[in-house]
Amino acid sequence: MIIFGCAVSIRSLLAVVTLLSVSVLGVYTVSAQSSPETELFTERYAEIQNTWNDNRDRETPFEELLQSVESYRDANPGNASAWIVLARVRFGYANTQGIVRGMRLMKEVRDELQKSVQLDAQAEQGFGQALLGFLYVGMPPWPLGFRNKDKGADYLAAAYRLNPDGMEINYYYAQYYASEKRFAQALQHVERARHAAYGKAVSPELRTYYLPEIEELQGSIEDRMK
């Protein structure tokens, strides 16, 4: 789903659900700071996304997963990765809800990511900052949302410095630059995201999810350049 940082519906934004590359088998890794528990939660998250195409079918499994991740966070309040995986799962769950509840959940996601950054800005190779920046750039403005493109750009830049070869951060950065009509830079990050998708850090399941999104983004940017 291409948003280009413009005023979009909450469902349009939430459709860009973020999956971190991880496998419970240990073949794929997110970062050295990931724990076995957060890896398992993330793997289940990816499984839900890829098993059900309809958000109505995803609601119950996401709700069950969210309850488990909340319990894990409660037992590990000082663990930045616990807050990140909680934000990620709540982000997915929000996509199964209506507009009003979805927006309220997205504000919780923002707060959880901010907490993770306070604890450890480098956790998960800076993914907390990457998703937080994406939210600030892509959310509707006040009073419905909390868009702040300057703050979002700062978070994205910080995440990129930590992980310039990451698939997600380059995908987010491409969207950000497209929203600024800096199409050449956007396409550079599209290509970096595509290249990263074939790396060992990305599971085949995530590659299957992201490559069509990357191709769609490239096509949209090229259309706007004509």
Secondary structure by P-SEA (a helix, b strand, c coil): cccccccccccccccccccccccccccccccccccaaaaaaaaaaaaaaaaccccccaaaaaaaaaaaaaaaaaaccccaaaaaaaaaaaaaaaaaccaaaaaaaaaaaaaaaaaaaaaccccccaaaaaaaaaaaacccccccccccaaaaaaaaaaaaaaccccaaaaaaaaaaaaaacaaaaaaaaaaaaaaaaacccccaaaaaacaaaaaaaaaaaaaaac
